[in-house]
């Protein structure tokens, strides 16, 4: 399934019509229909991100995000995990130990 097909499926699952979604997103209907028919590669990156955020989709792989998930946090989590899985056992332990130390310091707590 292409990204455009995933988007269209999610739009129709969450909205009455593609037109309603276009209105809600302030995107010209004809632009959205063309993108869904021909592929989203020509759309502005910011528009695709806004659409994914509205539909609770991960803009990297278009998988479904949980409702209420902050997209920015999810992207950061993905980046951290992509680097973490590249580490061997010793490297992973060192990273986890370091993160444990950092979270114990009030200055670094969220």
N, C-alpha and C positions, 0 to 999 in steps of 0.2 A: 504494500500500500504506500503510495507516495505521500509526501507531506501535505500537498494540496488536498488529497483525498481524506487524509486524517482531519485536516482543518474543516473541510466541508461536512464530514460526518459529525464532528463536535458541534459545529454551528447549528446544524439541523437538530441535534439532540438537545441543545440548550435554548434554542430560539425557535420562534414560529416559522421563520424563513430567513434566507440569506439576506434579503432586503432589510428585514428588521435588524439583523446584526450590523449591516452596513450603516444604517441610520444611527444605531447605538454607538458605533465606533467612529462616526463622522468620516467614513470612507465612501467615496463615490461608488454607488452600486455597480456601475459598469466596470470599474477598476477591479473590484472584488471578484465579480463573476469571471472576468478575463483571467485573473490570477488563479482562481480555483480550477478553471478549465485548462489553462496552458502551463500552470506551475507557478509557484511563488518566488522563483529565483529572481524575477525581475522587480519584485516589490522592494520598497525601502526597508532596510533592516529594522529600523525603529517601529515601523508599522507592523511587521511580523511579530516583534517582541510584544507590542501592545496587544495584538490579537491573542497571542499565546497567554499573556497574563490574564486577559479577560476570560479566556476559555479554560484556565487552569491547566495549561500544557507546558511542558518543559521545552523551551525553544531550541535546545540542542538536539534532542531525539524525538520530540513531540509525544513523549509519554505523558500520561495523565498525572497531574500533581494533586495532592490532597487539597480539599477546600480550605481556604484560609492560609495556604502556604505562601510565604513571602518569596517571590521569584528570585530576588537578589540573594537571599540566604541560600536558596536551593542551588544557585549557580556557584556560590562560594563553596558549598559543601561538595559539589561535583569536582571543582578544581582541586580541593584538598584531597579528596579520595583518589583522584587520578594520579596524583603524585605519591600518595601513601602506598598504593598497590605496587608501585615500581620498586619499593624498598624491600630488602631482605629482612629476615627475622630480627637481626641485631638493629638494623636501621629503624624498623617499626617500633621496637621496644624503646629506643632512644627518643623517638618523636613523642611517643605516649608519655614517657617520663617527663620530658620537657614541657609538654602541654599540661601535665598534672602540676608541675612546679609553677607555671605561669598562671593557672587558674586559682592557685592558692594566694596569689598576690592581689590585694584589693585593687591596685592600680590597673590591672589588666582585665578585671572582671566586667562582664557585659551588664 
